[in-house]
Amino acid sequence: MADAATPSERYRQGMATRRAVLGEAHVERATAAATTFDQPFQELITEGAWGTVWSRPGWTKRERSMVTIALLAALGHDEEVAMHVRATANTGASREDIAEALLHVAIYAGVPAANRAIKVAKQVFADMDAETAA
């Protein structure tokens, strides 16, 4: 893993991808809140999730966004669903894309998981619409 003084190329790529998907403000909050306790975790997700998986060629950020939301919904990770639904503003995944992904969740992971994720997504969309209107 990288350390703060000498980040690896994978870490630098991961941070760039993470910022592109989640937004500068979100990443700044996450990095500012890191402590010695969770710094290794922050490095792991930056290098592994963002620098390796999200930075791979082949799938667009839109496609990765839809798959990520479906997986998080299936696993019941509501906070992460909300974060990734918000990130669709940066990935190009539309609300219709998310609705389709959550229909797949209903069939393959269960109606309760999809129902919960739909509620989360609707709240995030309402919040985003209110921010745009303000």
HUTA-V306586 format. One record per helix or strand of 3 or more residues. SS is the DSSP state (2 for helix, 1 for strand). FROM is the first residue (numbers start at 1). TO is the last residue. If there is no record, write none. Layout:
ss:from:to
SS:FROM:TO
SS:FROM:TO
//
This chain:
ss:from:to
2:9:22
2:24:33
2:39:53
2:61:75
2:78:91
2:95:108
2:111:133
//
